[in-house]
């Protein structure tokens, strides 16, 4: 077990030699039991690793550099290297005490700092443990540009003293957003959280069980101890309501007046994200709900910015590069879409159908209407309609739109791998790990666009701060996406998933490890069903009546998953994110550290294998991995 770990700010510790007696312009050293292991910027703390104690300031500093530097493990404790390129050769005399010497011996070459070649290579297995790949470091040119930055966007100044109104408060996105604001801007005023509930009592119960008791807030729980609940209740205000109802369903007139008088920032993240939702239900939530939010925003007396969370998939089935501004072809298609007529269609059809047939019929209608306008499902169509409502009805409101792609678990904050719910990739990952999913309908060479949840939140904060001070009359739009700058190939995704389950397999009811074969890709549902049935026969699954029913449910579940994801595993689209890239360049060095949002820095193999799937196992399956 590691003992005391010291972080030294500024110059090099006395126990370490410094060639040429150079003073570092950026960088600090971390020593463990007296051995120099890493260089981290701006860190000045002491941490007892064995007890996991760390100050809030230090935690923020450690998190802030984690996307920019390589990683390895030492006695099951994650450690990272941050090469400091402002030295001519800072590690020349330190190789005897550094794992970099192991790299040099194993590879027979110069250390990766001096040759500037960390790239995506791995440390030897004896250093890295479970295939811990490395992210791209900040290189010399980047450091020069970072050091040349001035005050950047001014995120800290903007956040100071602000009051927020957040929808979708019990969802994963809102929770990580709220946690980030609380941790990085302790002087915020308050955050109103709209919680779907019939009355205040129900809202408070949901607030306590789904937010206060949520593990995403563990940093604040550790910081405030016995005063944690009291602190949370003093800063976070649960509001009973429903965005689909007039006045957002807020019956408390005094509460509504306070919101109108106090709110500076509205973050509208509430949404129905079910690809196979009922058409009437998803239109009420994603279209009517957005209109209701605009009505509230227009009444707010000191509103700086209204942030609408949309989706990158408002492009529909378009292939190629999808820009943040809608192309003329999509504009022409959407010009034929009458939002009010679609809502009326859904309402009228619901009223005419027998109650027993409403649910299935409205799902069928939703898919048919979506495909008729060039969308893969009713979720995409409803989010496109939500954006249309904003452009049509916003008036002079300061609105900004963020469009994330597939949002998955956190990369670093509030801790790596946090996720809730069995939603997007999770059903596929879990079914594959259980040996139930031998194949998928799709093309293994296409790109799947994924963005870690915390990178999305950091981008939201940066966008909010930039445009909360802007007088731009337009509607700035940001694709928070990865496919154009750091593409994840579907084949490589499943290769990483298999790597994980081969190294750390799930076990069946008898405690036997479940083997996983290489994922097969087919071009039809029929071929996939044949693969599944063939696998069941080969594995001699239970053929009793109850076993047959179970097998049938498995096949139906896999078929449902395949139908939902089939369009995405064939779609050849890349999402342009030049507005986001430009925003990163405008950020100061400190802002980039505190709000890392550059998806170029994400090593997908490491993220999928060592962060995301362990997070799914712990937080979704509730079966955390056993460390050996």
Secondary structure, DSSP 8 states (H G I E B T S, - for coil): ---EEEEE-SS--TTS--GGG---SS-EEEEETTEEEEEETT---EEETTTTB--HHHHHHHHHHTTSSEEEEETTEEEEE---TTSSSTTTTTGGGSTHHHHHHHHTS--HHHHT--TT----HHHHSS---------HHHHHHHHT--STT-HHHHHTT-EEEEESTTSHHHHHHHHHHHHH-TT--EEEEEEE-SSHHHHHHHHIIIIIT-GGGHHHHHHHGGGHHHHHHHHEEEEEE-TTSGGGG---HHHHHHHHHH--EEEE------TT--HHHHHIIIIIHHHHHHHHHHH-TT--EEEEEEEGGGGTT--EEE-SS--HHHHHHHHT--HHHHHHHHHHHHHHS-HHHHHHHHHHHHHHHHHHTT-SSHHHHHHHHHHHHHHHH-TT--EEEEEE-EEES-SSSSSTT---SS-SSHHHHHHHHTT---EEES-TTSB--EEEHHHHHHHHHHHHHHHHS----S-EEEEE--TTTS--BHHHHHHHHHHHHHHS--B-TTS-B------EEESSHHHHHHHHHHHHHHTT---SHHHHHHHHHHHHHHHHHHHHHTTTTT--EEE--HHHHHHHHHS-HHHHHHT---GGG--HHHIIIIIIHHHIIIIISS------
